Every structure is written in C-alpha cells, then in structure tokens.
Amino acid sequence: MRLVHLDLKGAAPRVSYLEQVFPLLSQLGANGVLIEYEDMFPFKGELEILRSPYAYSEEDIERIQQLAEQHKLEVVPLVQTFGHVEFILKHEKYQHLREVERFPNSFNPHVPETLALLKSILSQVIEKHRRSSWIHIGADEVFHLGEGMDSKNWMSHNKGDVGTMYLRHIKEVLGFLTAQYWGLRVLMWDDMLRKISRLRGRLVRQRLQGHHGAGAGLDPAELPPEKPPELAEGDAGRATAGPAAPAGRGAHGLAEVRGAGPPLPCRCPQSRAGAVQRWGLSLSRRYDHYSVLCELLPVSIPSLAICLQTLVNGGFTEEAKRKVLDVLSLESVQLEQSTCEGRGAFPGVEIYHMVEQVNGHLKESILKALDEESAIKGWFSPYHRKRHFGNPRNMESFGSKVLKLHEDWESFVRDLRAQLERIYFPDTVEEWMEENVNPYLDQLRALVRDYR
C-alpha cells in the first residue's frame, strides 16, 4: 500500500481540486489515500459542534470516495483516538476529557466518557466509509500522557507505567472496532509504541486476542518480556503499526512552514524487497490544530511525486526521474539543490509559481524600497508620517517608484487570491495571506496611504 496522507487540519482543498489531484496521485504510483478529516467531517447530532464552518457535506464525502474508486485509490479514514484531538478538546463541552486540564492535546483514558465519545466519532466516520476495509486510529504523539491526576493515581494503584496505560486504551478502542465492525482492519502510527520498553526496536506484529474471537487489544501484562509481540497487518482484529512518513510533507520543520515549499527529499525512502510494507506520504497542513499552516498542497506536489516514484522504483532511479518530469511537465529536478526547473503542468501549478514569487521577491522588494530609499529615511520617517509633515519636493523623488511597486504587488496579490479561492475555502485563503503576504505588503500599503 502506498498511501498519500491528506491531513486536513488546515488548508483542506475543495472537492473540485481533489478531482484533479486524485488522477495525478494514481498516475504517480499511489494506490490509496489516508484521509484525516478532523473538523472537515460532517459530524451530526451531538457531535455537530466539532464541524468546521467549511466542513465537507455528506455528498462531498461520497464524491471523494467515488473519485478514489474511479482512480483505483483505496480510502482509509483516519480518526485520532488519543492524541492530536485539539479540535475536540478545545470545546468547553469536552474540556473535562483532557488528560491535563490546561492542555487540549490528549484524552484522559480513565474517564468513561472518553471511550463513549470515541465510539460515537468512529461510528459516524465508518458509517460514511462502508467501502473501506481499513481504519486508521492515529494514536501518535500523546503529549502529557501520565501527567494528569487520574493517570498518576491509576499508575500508583495498578503498579503500571505510561506504556501499560497507553496500550490499555488502545485495547479498548480496538475492542470496540472488532466487536462492532467485523472484518475492518486497523492501522496506527508507531511512535508511541517505540517508547514502550517491551516493544522498542520492533514493529508490533501479532494477532490481538480479544472478545468475539477477534483480536481486541494487547495486554502488556501478558507479554513475555524476552520476546515482545508485534502488532501488525492481518484480518479482522489485527492492528498495523505503520512506518513513519518520509519526505513529501507539506512541512519540514517549523522554521520552514511559512517559507519556501518543502525541500525536495534528498534522502528518499528505499523499499525493501520481500517486505510487506505500508508507506504513508504525509501532506500535513498543520503540525497541530493550533499551529500556523504548513505549505500548500500545490507547492508540495513535486516533492510528493518524487517520493511516490521512489517507492515504486525502489530508489530515485533515472526511470523514476523521467516519470516525474514527464507527469509534471518539468525540465529538471535537482534533489541536492532542492529545485525544479520548467513551467510545469500539474493541478495548482499557477499557485506553485506565485508562491515562489511571494517567497523570493515580495519581502525583499518591499523592505529594500522602505529601508534603502534615502528620501524616505530622511524626509518621510515615522515622525513625519505621524505628524502629516513633509516636503513635497523630496517626497516626489520616491513617490512614483513606491506607487508603482505598490500597484504591481496589489495586482499580483489579486491574481494570487483568485487562484487560491479556486482551490481553498475562505478561511484558508485569509490565513495564508495573513501569514505570508500581509506582514510585508501592509507596510507598503501604510506608506502609500500616508504618502497620498
């Protein structure tokens, strides 16, 4: 399975854009999409509070699955069941389910309502994905687990540790899934498992014995320390701890989420002959529900294409390179320099190039005009501007240049906004502009306003 992880915590694309992207993913070698809806899912009833104002409709969810089926992409819905649940725990209604009261990151696994809520969420998502034979339960980065008073009391009374507590909760989630949805197979991230001493250094692969003859969970008290079992793929009731996602992300460290696009992956993942593997190429839109946006999907496509073809070919071979250049209509890619050359022809390529302009020239040109123009520094300083006081002779020496720069960038930004609105909902457009354009363009706008 070569899954492209669409993480919709931010910058969720319109379905009309997915209509263009899904054929491309299939062409590049993907055979599935792992969709982490978060607040973009059309939750109903008591869960409606979780919905984004721009959440997909039920018709959208059905259309996404039809598109995937049409292009031979298996849909695997991802529902976070332990950590990364800020979109749930930020609401006052569910605040009492936090592991640590101050932080909305992770569930308290000791409150019965936690599992009841998860059952409702999982049920609604699974009911809308009846074609899917897999469900992903997330379970990564459960920050602050063990720090809450309930957890401390549990560990004290049961002589347990954080790892035991983690697996106990996962067992309950799996128990519900295997009892309620016979034949549904489960995926999860493996970072928390790596921290559990009895499981460290291994993928977890073993049938999870449980209720109704299907594996419901893993009780660490039953594990022989000398030979830890492994959670893995199989039929109903088995769970797979998947490999971490290699490059291809829409984020490459917090320092770069607002900068240029993701660097092309210089260390591409290598496939292993004969190994049963599930690769997830993650297109993260945020690090978490509260962080700034990561890079936009159109800007991430060249990096994603390289990773997919690397997985297909067992390395970034000449054949893989030719396929990427051909499918994306690029002239060349240089992994070491993290550059692509050529106009390209892929969904959202206009945004790809416009973001290059923003990252490469907007800030530089504006700050250069404001900081290096001697007439501005000498005759139109903040002191002058605040008091509406200046010599027209000196102001005219820089006026035409500044007005032209302002006019050019405003025209460019109007075009950029129009392109973004074709792919994204209004909240994404506004946030991206606020983070990447307005900090610099607003300075120029203010200067022009004062000049006039």
C-alpha positions in Angstrom: 0.0 0.0 0.0 1.3 3.4 -1.0 -0.9 5.9 0.8 -0.9 9.6 0.5 -1.9 11.1 3.8 -4.2 14.0 3.3 -4.1 15.8 6.7 -7.0 18.2 6.7 -6.2 20.1 9.9 -5.8 23.1 7.8 -6.0 24.1 4.1 -8.5 21.4 3.2 -8.9 21.6 -0.6 -12.3 21.8 -2.3 -13.5 18.6 -3.7 -13.2 20.1 -7.2 -9.4 20.2 -6.7 -9.3 16.6 -5.5 -11.0 15.8 -8.8 -7.7 17.0 -10.4 -5.3 15.6 -7.8 -6.6 12.0 -7.5 -5.8 11.1 -11.1 -2.3 12.5 -10.6 -1.7 10.5 -7.4 -2.7 7.3 -9.2 -0.5 8.1 -12.2 2.5 8.7 -9.9 2.1 5.3 -8.1 -0.2 5.9 -5.1 -2.9 3.2 -4.6 -4.6 4.8 -1.6 -5.4 7.9 0.3 -5.3 8.2 4.1 -7.8 11.0 4.9 -7.5 12.7 8.3 -10.7 14.8 8.2 -10.6 16.2 11.7 -13.1 19.1 11.7 -13.8 18.8 8.0 -16.0 15.7 8.5 -19.8 16.4 8.5 -20.5 15.3 12.1 -24.1 15.1 13.1 -26.2 15.3 16.3 -24.3 16.0 19.5 -21.0 15.9 17.5 -22.1 18.8 15.2 -20.1 21.2 17.4 -16.9 19.6 16.0 -17.6 20.7 12.5 -15.7 23.5 10.8 -17.9 26.1 9.2 -16.5 24.9 5.9 -16.7 21.1 6.6 -17.4 18.8 3.7 -21.0 17.8 3.2 -22.2 14.2 3.2 -22.4 14.5 -0.6 -18.8 15.6 -0.6 -17.6 12.6 1.4 -19.4 10.3 -1.1 -17.9 12.2 -4.0 -14.4 11.8 -2.6 -14.9 8.1 -2.4 -16.3 7.8 -5.9 -13.3 9.7 -7.2 -10.9 7.5 -5.3 -12.6 4.4 -6.6 -12.6 5.7 -10.1 -8.8 6.2 -9.9 -8.1 2.9 -8.0 -7.2 4.6 -4.8 -8.3 2.9 -1.6 -9.7 5.4 1.0 -8.5 4.8 4.6 -10.2 7.3 7.0 -8.1 8.4 10.0 -9.7 9.2 13.3 -7.4 10.3 16.1 -8.2 8.3 19.2 -5.7 9.5 21.8 -3.5 12.5 20.9 -3.9 15.3 18.3 -7.5 15.8 19.5 -7.3 19.6 19.9 -10.3 20.0 17.6 -12.4 18.1 20.1 -10.9 19.2 23.5 -10.8 22.9 22.6 -14.6 22.9 23.2 -15.8 23.6 26.7 -18.3 20.8 26.3 -15.4 18.3 26.2 -12.8 20.1 28.3 -13.3 17.6 31.2 -11.9 14.8 29.0 -8.4 16.3 28.8 -5.5 14.4 30.3 -4.1 17.7 31.7 -6.8 20.3 32.2 -4.7 23.2 30.7 -3.8 21.4 27.5 -6.3 20.3 24.8 -3.8 17.8 23.1 -4.7 14.4 24.6 -7.6 12.4 26.0 -7.8 11.3 29.6 -8.2 7.5 29.1 -9.6 6.9 32.6 -12.9 8.9 32.1 -15.6 6.6 30.7 -16.9 9.4 28.6 -13.7 9.4 26.6 -14.4 6.0 25.1 -18.1 6.7 24.7 -17.2 9.9 22.7 -14.7 8.0 20.6 -17.3 5.3 19.8 -19.6 8.0 18.5 -16.9 9.7 16.4 -15.6 6.4 14.9 -19.2 5.2 14.2 -20.1 8.3 12.2 -16.9 8.2 10.2 -17.1 4.4 9.5 -20.7 4.6 8.5 -19.8 7.1 5.8 -16.9 4.8 4.6 -18.5 1.5 4.1 -16.3 0.8 1.1 -13.2 1.0 3.2 -11.6 -2.2 4.6 -9.2 -0.2 6.8 -9.5 2.4 9.6 -6.5 4.3 11.0 -6.8 5.2 14.7 -3.8 7.7 14.8 -2.7 7.3 18.4 0.6 9.2 17.9 2.2 12.0 20.0 0.0 11.6 23.0 1.6 14.5 24.8 1.4 14.8 28.6 0.1 11.2 29.0 0.7 10.2 32.6 0.8 13.8 33.9 -2.9 14.0 34.8 -4.0 13.2 38.3 -6.2 10.3 37.1 -3.3 8.7 35.4 -0.9 9.2 38.3 -3.5 7.6 40.6 -4.0 4.7 38.2 -0.3 4.0 37.8 0.1 4.1 41.6 -2.7 1.8 42.3 -2.0 -0.7 39.5 1.8 -0.6 39.6 1.7 0.4 36.0 3.5 2.8 33.7 2.7 5.1 30.8 3.2 2.3 28.3 0.8 0.0 30.0 -1.7 2.8 30.2 -1.3 3.6 26.6 -1.8 0.0 25.4 -4.8 -0.4 27.7 -6.6 2.5 26.0 -5.7 1.2 22.5 -7.0 -2.2 23.5 -10.4 -0.7 24.4 -10.6 1.2 21.1 -9.7 -2.0 19.2 -12.1 -4.0 21.2 -14.9 -1.7 20.1 -13.9 -1.8 16.4 -13.5 -5.6 16.2 -16.7 -6.2 18.0 -18.8 -3.7 16.1 -17.2 -3.9 12.6 -16.2 -7.4 11.8 -13.5 -7.6 9.1 -12.4 -4.0 9.4 -8.6 -3.8 9.7 -6.8 -1.2 11.8 -3.7 0.9 11.2 -2.0 3.1 13.8 1.2 5.2 14.0 4.1 3.6 15.8 5.9 6.4 17.6 4.4 5.8 21.0 5.0 2.0 20.7 8.7 2.7 20.1 8.8 4.3 23.6 7.5 1.2 25.3 10.5 -0.7 26.6 9.0 -4.1 25.9 8.2 -3.2 22.3 11.1 -0.9 21.5 13.0 -1.6 18.3 10.3 -3.7 16.8 7.2 -3.3 14.6 4.4 -4.8 16.6 3.1 -7.8 14.8 0.7 -10.3 16.5 -2.9 -11.2 16.4 -4.5 -9.3 19.3 -6.6 -11.8 21.2 -9.9 -10.4 22.4 -13.6 -10.7 22.5 -15.8 -12.4 19.9 -12.8 -14.4 18.7 -11.2 -11.3 17.1 -8.2 -9.5 18.5 -9.4 -6.7 20.6 -6.3 -5.4 22.1 -2.9 -6.1 23.6 -2.4 -6.5 27.3 1.2 -5.9 28.2 0.8 -7.9 31.4 0.5 -10.9 29.2 3.6 -10.2 27.2 6.8 -12.2 27.9 9.4 -9.5 28.3 12.1 -11.6 26.5 10.0 -11.8 23.3 7.7 -8.8 22.7 4.9 -9.5 20.2 4.4 -7.3 17.2 1.2 -5.5 16.2 0.6 -5.9 12.5 -1.4 -6.5 9.4 -3.8 -9.3 9.0 -7.5 -10.0 9.1 -10.2 -8.7 11.5 -8.9 -7.7 14.8 -5.3 -7.1 13.9 -3.6 -3.8 14.0 -0.7 -2.4 12.0 1.9 -0.1 13.4 2.9 1.8 10.3 6.3 3.3 9.3 6.8 7.0 9.8 6.1 9.1 6.8 9.1 10.0 4.7 9.6 13.3 2.9 6.8 14.6 0.7 5.3 16.5 3.6 3.8 20.0 3.4 6.1 20.8 6.3 9.7 20.4 7.0 10.4 21.9 10.4 8.6 24.8 12.0 11.2 27.2 10.6 10.0 26.5 7.1 6.2 26.3 7.4 5.9 29.9 6.3 8.9 29.9 3.9 9.6 28.2 0.7 7.9 25.0 -0.3 9.0 21.7 1.2 12.6 20.8 0.2 12.9 18.0 -2.3 13.7 14.8 -0.4 17.5 14.3 -0.7 17.2 11.1 1.3 14.4 9.2 -0.4 12.9 6.2 1.2 14.2 2.9 -0.1 11.8 -0.1 -0.5 12.8 -3.5 0.8 12.3 -6.5 -1.4 10.1 -9.1 0.0 8.9 -7.0 2.9 5.2 -6.3 3.5 5.1 -2.5 3.7 2.6 0.3 4.0 4.1 3.6 3.2 2.4 6.8 4.1 3.5 10.0 2.4 2.2 12.8 4.6 0.9 16.1 3.4 0.5 17.9 6.7 -1.5 21.1 6.6 -0.6 21.9 10.2 1.6 20.5 12.9 -1.5 20.6 15.1 -4.9 22.3 15.2 -3.4 25.5 16.7 -0.2 25.9 14.6 0.2 28.1 11.5 -0.4 26.5 8.2 2.2 24.3 6.6 2.9 24.6 2.9 0.0 24.5 0.4 -0.7 21.3 -1.4 0.1 22.6 -4.9 3.5 23.6 -3.7 4.1 20.1 -2.3 3.3 18.2 -5.4 6.9 17.9 -6.9 8.2 16.6 -3.6 5.3 14.2 -3.3 5.8 13.0 -6.9 9.5 12.2 -6.3 8.7 10.2 -3.1 5.9 8.2 -4.8 8.1 7.3 -7.8 11.0 6.4 -5.4 8.7 3.9 -3.6 7.6 2.5 -6.9 11.1 2.1 -8.3 13.0 1.2 -5.1 15.0 4.4 -5.3 15.1 7.7 -7.2 16.4 6.0 -10.3 16.6 7.5 -13.8 13.4 5.9 -14.6 11.7 7.5 -11.6 13.1 10.8 -12.5 11.9 10.6 -16.1 8.4 9.7 -14.9 8.3 12.7 -12.5 9.5 15.1 -15.2 7.0 13.6 -17.7 3.9 13.6 -15.5 4.6 17.1 -14.1 5.9 18.6 -17.3 9.1 19.8 -15.7 12.5 20.2 -17.3 14.7 19.0 -14.4 14.8 18.3 -10.7 17.8 18.7 -8.5 17.5 17.0 -5.2 20.7 18.4 -3.7 19.7 22.0 -4.6 16.0 21.3 -3.8 15.0 22.9 -7.1 12.7 22.2 -10.0 13.0 23.9 -13.4 10.3 24.4 -16.0 6.9 25.8 -16.0 5.2 22.5 -15.2 1.7 21.3 -15.8 0.0 19.9 -12.7 -3.0 20.9 -10.7 -2.3 24.2 -9.0 0.9 24.9 -10.8 -0.1 28.6 -11.0 -0.1 28.7 -7.2 3.2 26.9 -7.2 4.9 29.7 -9.2 3.1 32.5 -7.4 4.2 31.2 -4.0 7.7 31.2 -5.4 7.3 34.9 -6.2 6.0 35.6 -2.7 8.8 33.8 -1.0 11.5 35.0 -3.3 10.6 38.7 -4.1 7.8 40.2 -2.0 9.6 40.7 1.3 12.9 41.6 -0.4 11.5 44.2 -2.8 9.3 45.9 -0.2 11.9 46.1 2.6 14.5 47.3 0.1 12.2 50.1 -1.0 11.4 51.1 2.6 14.9 50.8 4.0 17.2 51.8 1.2 15.5 54.8 -0.2 17.3 57.8 1.3 14.5 60.2 0.7 12.1 58.1 2.7 14.5 57.7 5.6 15.4 61.5 5.6 12.1 63.2 4.6 9.3 60.7 5.3 10.3 59.0 8.5 7.7 57.7 11.1 8.0 61.1 12.8 7.0 62.9 9.6 4.2 60.5 8.8 2.7 60.6 12.2 2.5 64.4 12.0 1.5 64.7 8.4 4.5 66.8 7.7 6.8 66.6 4.7 8.4 68.5 1.8 6.7 67.7 -1.4 9.9 68.2 -3.4 11.6 65.4 -1.6 8.5 63.2 -1.4 8.1 63.3 -5.1 11.6 61.9 -5.6 10.5 58.5 -4.3 6.7 58.7 -4.8 6.4 57.3 -8.4 8.7 54.4 -7.6 6.8 53.4 -4.4 3.4 53.8 -6.1 4.4 51.6 -9.0 5.8 48.9 -6.6 2.5 49.0 -4.6 0.4 48.8 -7.8 2.3 45.8 -9.1 2.1 43.8 -5.9 -1.6 44.6 -5.4 -2.3 43.4 -8.9 -0.2 40.2 -8.2 -2.0 39.6 -4.9 -5.4 39.9 -6.5 -4.4 37.2 -9.0 -3.0 35.0 -6.3 -6.1 35.3 -4.2 -8.3 34.4 -7.2 -6.2 31.3 -7.7 -6.3 30.3 -4.1 -10.1 30.7 -3.9 -10.4 28.2 -6.7 -8.8 25.5 -4.5 -9.4 26.6 -0.9 -12.2 27.8 1.4 -12.2 31.5 2.5 -10.6 30.7 6.0 -7.5 29.1 4.4 -7.1 32.0 1.9 -7.3 34.6 4.6 -4.9 32.8 6.9 -2.3 32.2 4.2 -2.4 35.8 3.2 -2.2 37.0 6.8 0.9 34.8 7.4 2.8 35.2 4.2 1.8 38.4 2.4 0.3 41.0 4.7 3.2 41.3 7.1 5.2 42.9 4.3 2.5 44.3 1.9 0.8 46.1 4.8 3.9 48.1 5.4 3.9 49.2 1.8 0.2 49.9 2.0 0.6 52.1 5.0 3.4 54.1 3.4 1.4 54.7 0.3 -1.6 55.7 2.4 0.5 58.3 4.3 2.1 59.5 1.1 -1.2 60.2 -0.5 
